[in-house]
Amino acid sequence: MTISTLNTKSKKKILVVDDSALMRRVLCDIINSDERFQVVDQAVDGEQAYELLKKNQYDGVVLDIYMPRMNGIELMRLLQKDRIRAKIMIASTDSKEGAAVTIESLELGAIDFVEKPANIAYLKGAYFKEKFLDILFAVVTSRQTNISITPVIPRQVQEENTQKFVSAVRKSQMPVAGQKCVAIACSTGGPKALQSVIPKLPADLSAPVLIVQHMPKGFTQSLAERLDTLSKIRVKEAAEGDVLENGTVYIAMGGKHMNVAVKGGKHVITYTDEPPREGVKPCANYMYESLKTSSFTHIVCVVLTGMGSDGTKGIVNLETSKKIHVIAQDENSSTVYGMPKSIAATGLVNQVVSLDDVAQEIIMNVGVR
């Protein structure tokens, strides 16, 4: 067996699904330029992709949303119905409709997405290529697929379980002096992970919740709107000047860095426009570091699934001046065990828990009104 044959066999096999011949060619060129990957099949719509996925196994699927005959969402629903496993990366548009559909695709099991720029020159540029390949690598090496290994709990049952737990906490909790805050960082796999955390939080949580999820501008609003429809607790995309209130979740706006400042004795959201940090914008490190000068006396830091190490430096800095309690998602339930692994390596983590247990630990640590 030749060395070239060995190299070919070790490459991750990729299926590209897009109705645009130009887009397929550009994406295939990007993928094949990296020695880790090889495009082995292409499809022009969901129907063709479905037939290929029934017969073949791929290490990763790059999937367009808007296609004739069968679009990307319809394909993902069919794959779930027929229990056909795949590791899917969405190629999305940045329109409001495109952002909402992208959030739906993540609910249906897509691991992550890349925003397709309208400008073909940008599409062929070095920044897009690097970002695309980083996400693709995270997708193909993820522990997760589009088929969940845990049973889905009906919403009504989930709400009943949360209420029972909250009632038990309310009866047993000791009053905690001072102001409390929850600050969550997540990236790859984060939108779906947040659906396992935020809807389990009660509307009368005794703390505001801050979230930095790595997403471009536009997508964070769709994420906030979707989580708000699923949750008793209020969820919104954080706006400049928002005054933090207990029982409200604030999701950082894509494309800016979210900070917390004290103005007039109140905690308010402020945004800054520094360059990306840790390769991302928003960056959770800014959020955590801004809390150093806050009036919060107890801060629960939660690090969920994601590639990279965002959040670690911020929490390390925050710990020098604030009382913190750090919760990290465990490896088995993480889509990508990067960010939780990074914070765990510091020795600051108080608890390593399964995704299903994160909400309960948050409630236990901040209480309810």
N, C-alpha and C positions, 0 to 999 in steps of 0.2 A: 504494500500500500504506500503510495507516494505521500510526501509531506503536504502537497496541495490538497489531496483528497482528505487527509486528516483535518486540515484547517477548515475545509468546506463543511465537514461533518460536525465540527465543534461549533459552528456558527448557529446563532438562534434563528429559527425559521419564522419568517414574517409573512403574513397575508395583508395586502393593501387593498382596501375597498373604497373606491371613489368613482363617481360617474364622469369626472373631468379627466380626459386623457392627459392634459397638461399637468394637472395636479398629481396624477399617478406617476408620471414621469419624474417630476421634481422630487416627490417623496421617495420614490424608489432609488433615485440617484443619491439622495441624502443617506438613506438606510444602507445601501450597498457600499457607500464610501467608508463605512465603519467596519473594521474587521470582526466585530462581535456579531454582526447581523447579516442576513441574506434574505432578500425578497424571493420567495419560492413560488408564490401565486399572486394573481391580481384578479379582482372582480369589479364589475361596473355598476352593480347594484346589490341590494340585500338578497334577492332571490339567488343570484349566482354565488354569492358568498355563503348562503345557507347550504347549498348543494356541496360546496367545497368543505365546509365545516362538518358536515355529516360524514364525509369520507376520510378526511385528513386531520391530523393534529398539528397545531402550530404553537410556537412558543409565544407569539404575540400577534394581535390583530390591530391594524390601524384602520379605523372606521369613520367614514364620512357620515353625516346625519341626513342631509337633504339629497335624496336620490330618487329616480323614477322607479316604478313598479313596487319596490319594497324599500322603505327608508331605513335608516340606522336604528331608530327606536323600534320599529316593527320587527326588525331582525333580532334585536336583543330580547324582545318579548317572546319570540318564537324559540330562541335558544333556551330561555328559562323554562318555557313550557315543555320542551323536549329534553331538558336536562343535558344539554350539550355544553360542555365546559370550554371556556375560552378566557384568555387574558386580553382585555380590550382597552385600547387607547383611542379616545375620541379626537377627531380633527374638527374643531368647532369654529363658528363665526362669532364675532363679538356683538352682533345685534342683540336687542332686548329679547326677541323671540329665540335667537340662537342660544343665548345664555340660559334661558328658562329650560329649553330642551336639553341642554348640556347637563343641567342639574338633574333632570329626569333620567338621563342616561347613566349618571353616577348612582342613582337609586337602583337602577336595573342591573348594576354590577360592573359598569366600566370602572377601571382602576384609577385612571387619570385622563386628562385631556390637554391638548395643545391648541392654542388659538391660532387659526389660519389667517395670516394677514392678507388684506385685499391686494396689496402691492406685490407683484411677482418678484420685483427686485429685492425687496426685504425678505421674501420667502427663500430666496437663494443666498441670503447673506449669512455671515458667520454666526451672528448672535442667535438667529432662529435655528440654524443647524445644530448648534451646541445644546440649546434648550431642548429641542426635539429629541435628540439622541439621549440626553440625560433622562428625560421622562420615559422614553421607550425602554431604556435599561431598567429603570425602576419597575416598570410594568412587567417585563418578562421575568424578572427575578423576584417578583412579589410572591408571597405565600398564598394570596387570595386568587379566586377566579370569579366569574360572573354568577356562579351558583354558591349560595351561602351554605356553610356546613352546619349552621345552627338554625333551628326552627324559628320562623317569624311569629312573634307574639302579637295577636290582634290588638289594635289600638285601645279598645275598651278595656281589655284585660290589663294592658300595660298601665292605663290610667288608674284602674282599681288597685293594682299592686303598689303604685306610687303613693296613692292616698293612704293606704294602710301603713306604709312605711313612714310617711310624714306624720301621721297621727301618733305612731309609736315614738318618734323622735320628739314630737311636741310634748308628750307626757313625761319623757325621761330626761330631756336636755336641761343642763344647768345654764343659767343666764351667763352670757359672755360679754364682758365690758368692751367698749370700743367699736370701731367700724371695721367691717370685714369686706373682702373683695375676692372674687374668683377670676383668675387669668389663665386662659387656655391657649395653647399653641398647637397647630396641626398643619399637615401638608398633604402629601400623597395618601389617598384613602380617607382624608379628613372629612369631606362632606358627608359620606355615608356613616363614618364613625360618629359625627355630631348628631345624626339621626338616632343613634343609640344612647345618646347622653342628654341632649337638650329637652326632648319631649318628656323625659322622666323627671325633670326639675319642676317643683311646684311654683305657682304664681306668687306665693308668699315667702319665697326664699329670702333669707335675711342678708342678702348681699347682691350687688350688681355683678354681672358676668361679662368679662371682656374676652373676645376671641380674635386671634389672628390666624386666619386660614390663608395659605398662599394661593391667591387667585388674581387674575387680571381685573382691571376696572370693568364694571358692568356685571360680572358674574357674581360678585359678593352680594349685590342687591337681590338677585334672583335666589341665592342661597338663603338669605335672611327671610325673604317672603315665604319660601317653602317651609323653613323651620317654624316660622310663626304660625302657619296653618296647621302644623302638626302638634303644637305645644300649648299648654296652659300658660306657661310663662311667656311674657312678651319678648319678641325677638325683632330687632331692627338693624339695618345697616347704620353704623355710627356716623353721625353728622358732626361737622365742626360746631363746637359750642354746646353739644348735648350735655346736660347735667346728669351725672350718674345717679340712678335710682335703684333701690333694692327691688328684686323681682323683675329686672329687665336685662336682656342679653344684648350686648353691643358687638356687632361684627365689623371688624376693620374694613374700610373701603379699599378695594383693590387699587394699586398704583400709587398709594401714599403710605407713609408710616404713621401709625396711630400712637398717640401719647396721652397721658393723663396729667392735667395740671390742676392746681388749686387756685381758684379765683373767687374772691368774696366769700371764703369759707366753704365753698362747694367744689366738688370734683367735676371737672369738665373735660370733654374730649377735645384734643387739638391734633392737627395733622401737620406734618413736615414733609418736605419734598427732597430730602437727601437722596443720593444715588442708592441703588439696591445694596443691601448688606446681606452677607451670607448668600448672595446671588438672588435675593428675593425682595419684593416690595409689594405689600407690607412685610416688615421683619418683626418677629415677636420680641427680639432683644430690645428694641426701642420701647415697646410697651412695658416690659418688665423693669427696665432701667428708669423709666419715667415714674414708676410707682415708688421709687426710693424717697422722693420728696413729697409723697402724698400724706394724708392724715390717717390712712388705713393702718390699723394696729395689727391686723392678722390677714395675711394674703395666702390663699390657696392657689398654688401654681400647678397646672395640669398640662402634661405633655403627652399628646396623642400621636398616632401614626404619622410618619413622614420621612422622606429622605433628607439627609444632611444633619445639621446639628443646631439649627436655629432654636433659640430659647435657652440654650445652655449658658452662654456667657451672660445673658440678661439675668437669669435666675441666680447665678453665682454672684453677680454684682448686687442684686437686690438683697441677698441674704446677709450682706455686711451691715445693713441698716434696718432691716425689718424682720419681724417674726413671720416665718413662712412655713407652709406645710406643702410638700411636693408629692404629687401623685403622678406616676408614670404608667402608661399602658404596657401590658406585658407583650412578650414577643409573639406568643401563639395567636393573639387576637389582632395584632398589628398587620396592616397591609404591607407596610415597609417599616422594618424595625431599625430606623436610623435615629430620629430625634429622641425617642424614649431611651434608646441605648446610650446615646450621648450624655443625657442628663443623669442616667443611672451610674455612669462611670465616675461622676463627681463625688459620689457618696452622700449627696444631699437629699436623695429620694427617701421619703418616709414610708411610701407604699408603692408596690408594684402590683397592679390589679388588672383583671380582665376587663375588656371594654364594657361588658354588661354590668360591671360593678362600679364604674366610675361615678355615675350620678349619685348613687347611694353614699359614696364616700364624700362627695361634695356636700351633700345635705347634712351628713353627720358632722362635718367640720365647720359649717357656717350656721346651721340651724334654720329654723323657720319662725316667722312672726306669729 
